[in-house]
Amino acid sequence: MDRLGARQILQALVQGFDPVSGAELPADTVVQHAEVIRALLAGITALEADALRTRRRAQLPDNVGRPWSSEEEERLAAAFRAREELPAIAARHRRTVAAIEARLERLGLLAPEQRTTRNRYVTRA
């Protein structure tokens, strides 16, 4: 079952309908209890969050999250020293500008205050 189908079933139950027949559910059915409705709504929210995360992930460059090879680091350092633009370097490496800056910082080629992107993992004073 796909996410959309699961979401439609949960939505029908929240609205008080049988997801197969479309008939209204009896008032004394378990899905009419407030706790059950809250649980169904939590399931719908989780499915929507997962779908959003999948859509965002599909828009990211191919190498996001992949380890850097020493050869790739050497090409990055050479491009940076040649004063190539960071977005162009990022596109060629199929990584984000933030990843390029983070790697340059790690290689000692870029100071933290020179970054144009925010480092999500280190808090600066």
MOHUVEN-V153142 format. One line per field, one symbol per residue. burial: + if it has 16 or more other ideal C-beta (glycine too) atoms within 10 Angstrom, else -. A space follows every 50 residues. Layout:
burial = ???
This chain:
burial = ------+-++++++----------+-----+--------+--++--+--- -------------------------+--++-----+--++--+-++++++ +++++----+----+----------
